[in-house]
C-alpha cells in the first residue's frame, strides 16, 4: 500500500510538472485553448498512461496494459466529463463536435477491429501510429488556416522553464509508474484478481487522475473548451499513440482476452458513440446528462466488481449495460436531429 501511494504521488507530481510545462509552452506559442487541450495538454495528460502501459507490457502484463487503456477511455468520458458537467454545464466549439469527436469514435472502432483477431502485433502498432500522425497533421493544417498555430515571438530563454519542468515531470512519471505497476501486480496476486480487472479499474483511474485534475482546473477557470479538448485529445493519444507505441515496444505480440472482446471493447466503442450526439445537442452537456454519465460509470464499476467475485449480478448488469449504451446513443441522436432541425 505504501509503494502504491508513493508511486501515485510521484505520478501526480510528474503530471503536474508536465501540465505546467505544456501550458507555459502553449502560451508562448499563442495556441487557442481548445487546440491546447487537444494537443499539448492532452499529450501531457497521456504521459502517465504511456509510462504505465509501457512498463506493464515489458514486464509481461499485457492484460494490465490493455485494460488500463480501454478503461481509461471509459473513465474519461463517463467519469471525467460526467463530473465536470455535473459541476458546470459543458460547452464546446462546433469544430470539435464535427471533427474531433468523430475522430475519437473512429479511433475506438479501429482499435476494436484490430483486436478481433485476439493479437496485436507490429503492423497493428504501425497502423495506429500512422493514424495518429494523420490526425496531428490535420490539426496542424487547421491551425495554419486560422493563423493561430504559433507565435514567432519569444526566445530560447523563455522556453527554459517549460522544458525543465517537462524533463522533471517525465522523470517523476517514469519512476512513479514503476512503483505503481509493481504494487498493482502484488495486489492482484494477493487478492486473486486478474490483471485485466486491475487495469480496467484501479490503474485506469490512477492514470487518468492528471487528466481529471486538468479538466477540473480548466473548468473552474472558465476554460470549458480546454476541459473537453483535454479529454478528447488524451483519448486519441492513448488509443492511437500510446497503444501503438506499446505494441511496437512489446517483446511479443499483445494478446487480447475473450472477455475484453465480449465486454469492455464494445462498452468502450459505445461510450465513444454516446459522446457524439450528447455534445451535438446545442454543443453542450447539461448537469442531468453529466449525472447520467456518472451513473453509467457506477454501473460499469459494479459489474466489474460483481464479475470479479463471481456474483450473479454480473450477468444481469452485462445484459443491461451492453444494450443500454446503443439505446442511449439512439435517444441522443434523436435529440441531436431535433436540435439540427430547429437550427435549420
N, C-alpha and C positions, 0 to 999 in steps of 0.2 A: 504493500500500500504506500509506503514511503517512497519507493522507487517510482511508482506511478505518479505521485504528487510532484516529485522533483522533475520528472520528465515533462509533465503537463505544464509546470511553471516555466521551465526553460523554453518550451514551445510557444507559450503565450508571450514571454519576453521577446523571443525572436520574431514572432509575428508582429508585435507592437513596433519593434525597431524597423522591420521591413515596410510596414504600412506607413510609418512616418517618413521613411526614405522615399517611398513611392509618391506620397502626397507632395513632399518637397520638390521632387524631380518634376512631377506633372505641373506644379505651379510655375516652375521655371520655364517649362515648355509650353505654357499657356494652353493647356488642354481643357476642353469642355468637361463639366462634371460627369456626364453620362459616359463619355468616352474614357475618362479617367477610371470610372468604375469598371467598364468593360475590359480594360487592358491592364494598366499599371497596378491599380489596387487589386484587381482580380488575380493577377499573377502573384502578387504578394500573399494574398489570402490562400492561394493554392500551394504555396511553398510547404506548409506543414503536411498537406495531403501527399505531396510528392515525396517528402522525406519518409513518411510512414510507409507508403506503398512500396517505395524502392527498398527500404530496409526489410520489409516483410517478405518481398519476393526473393531477395537474395539470400534470405535465411530459410527458404523453402516453405514459407507460409503464404502460398498463393491465394488460398481462400480468404485469408485475412486482408490481403491487399485488395482483391476484387470486391470483397464485402464492404470495405471502407469507402471505395469509390462509388459503388451503387447506392449504399446507404447515405453517402454524403449528398448526392443529388436529392434524394427523398427528404432528408432532413432540411436542406437549404430551402427547398420550395415550400414544403409544408410547415416546417418549424420556424425558419428564419423569416420568410415572407409573411407567414401567418402571425407571428409575434409582432413584427413591425407594423402590419396592417391593423392589428388589434390596438396598438398604441396610438397610431395616427394613420388615417386612410392614405394609401399609397397612390401616387400619380406618376405616370411615366410618359415619355415623349412618344410620338407616333412612329418615328423610325425604329425605335426599339421593339415596339409591338409588331410592326410589319416585317422586320428583317432579323433582329437578334433572337427573339423568342422562337420563331420558326427554325433558326439555326440550332438552338438548344434541343428542340424536338428532333430535328434530323440527326443530330449527334447521338441522341439516346437511341433512336431507331437503328442507326448504323452500328452502334455497339451491340445492340440486341441481335442484329442479323449476323454479325461476326462471331457471336458466342454460340450460335446454333449448332455448330459442329463440335462444341464442347472443348475446343482448344484454341488458344490464341498464340500464334507464332509470329515469325519475323515479318511476313508480308502483311499481316493484320496490323502490327505495330506501325509499319511504314505507311500504311494507308491512313491510319488515324493521325499521324504526324503531318502527312500531306494535306489532310482536311483542315487541320489547324492552321497551316501556312496559308491555305486559300482564304480562310475566314479572316486572318490577320491582314492579308493583302487587300481584301475588300474593305476592312475598316480603315486602312491607311488611305485607300482611294477616296472614301467618303470624307475623311479628314482633310485631304488635299483640296477636294472640291469646295469645301466650306471655308478653306483658308484658315483653319484653326488648329492644324495638326501640331505646329510647334512655333516657337518664337526664336529668332536668331539673337535675341538679347541674352546677356549673361556671359560669364567667364568660366573657365575650368575651375577657378577657385570657388565659385558659387555652388558647384556641384560636389565639393569635397565632403560636406556634411552628409548629404543623402547617400553618397557612395559608402562612406564609413559606416553609417547606420545599416545599410544593406549587407555589408560584409559581416558585421556583428550579428545581425539577425539571422543570416544563413548559418553561421557557426552555432548559435544557440539552438536553432531549429533542428539542425542535424544531430547535435548531442541529445537534445530532448527526445527526438524520435527514437533514438537508440534505447534510451531508458524506458520510454513508453511501450515500445514493442516488446522488450524483454519482460516487463511487468505484465503485459497483456497475455503473453504466451504462458506465463506462470499461473495466472489466474484461471485461464481457460483449462489448463491441465488439472489444477486443483479442484475446480468445480465440475469438471467433466463437460465443459461447454465446447462446442465446435468453434474453430477459428472463424468460420463464416458468420456465426451469430455474433461473436465479439466484434468482428469487423463492421457488421451492419448496425450495431448499436453503440457500444462504448467508444470504439476507435473512431467511427464516423462522426460522432458528436464532438469528441475531443478535437479532431482535425478541423471541424467546422466552426469551433469556437472563435478563432480570429475573424472569420468571415461574418459571423453573427455580431461580434463586437463592433466591427467596422460599419456594418449596415445600421446598427442601432445608433452609433455615434453620428453617422451621416444623417439619419432620420431626425435626431434631436437637434441637429444644426440646420434643419430645413432643406437638406440636400436629398430629396426623395429620389431623384433620378440616380444619384450616386448609390443609394441603398439598393435599388433594384438592379442597376447595372453591375454592381459588385456580385450579386447572386448569379445573374445570368452569365457573366464573364467567368466566374470561378467554375461554374458547372461545365462550360465549354472547355476551359483549360484542363479541368480534371478528366473529362471523358475523352478528349482528343489528345492533349499534350501529355498529361501525367500517365494515363493508361498506355498510350503509345510508347512513351519512353520506358515505362516499367516493363512492358513486353519485350522491347528490344534489349534491355539490360538484364533480363532474367536469364539465368544459365540454361534453362529449358523452357519449352512452351508452357504457358499457364493453362491449367485445366479448369473448366467451368463446371460446377456441380449441377446435377439434375434439379436439385431444389432451387438453385438460383434461376435456372431457365423456367421453372414452373411457377415461381412466385415473385421474387424481388425484381427480376428484369422486367416482367410485364407491369409490375407496380411502378417501376422507375419510368417506363415509357408512358404509362397512364398519368402519372404526376406531371410529366413534361407536357403532355397533351392538354391536361386540365388547365395549366397555366396560361395557355394562349387565349382562349375565349374569355377567361377570367379577367385578363387585362384589357381585352378589346372593348369591353362594355364601358365606354366612357374613358378609357385609358386610365383606369383606377381600380383599386381593390379596397372595398369597404371594410369596416370593422366586423360586420357579420360574416363576410367572406373570409376574413382572417381567422375568425373563431372556428369556422368550418374546417379550414386547413389544419389548425392545431388539433381539432378533434380527430381528423383523419390520421394525423401522425400518432396520436394516442392509441387509436385502434391498431395501427401498424405495429407499434411497440408492444401492445398487449398480445397481438398474435405471435410475435417472435418469442415473447416470454412463455406463453402457454405451449407453443410448439417445442421449446427447449425442454420443458419439464413434462412433456407428454400429456398435457391436459386436453380433454375432448373439445374444449372451447376453440382450440387452434383450427380445427377443420371448419367449424361454423364461421369463424371470422374470415378465413380464407375464402370460403364460398360467398361471403358477403362483400368482402373488400374488392375482389377482382371485378365483379360486375358493377360495383358502385362507382368506381372511377370512370369507366366509359359513360355511365348514366349521368354522372355529374358533369362530365365534359359535354355531353349532348345537351343538357339543360343550359350550360354556359354558352354553347354555340348558338342555341335558340335565342338567348338574351342578347348575344353579340349581333345576331342577324336583325333583331328588332331595333337595336341601337343604331345599326347601319342604315336601316330603313328610315328612322327618324332624322338622321343627318342628311339623307339624300332625298 
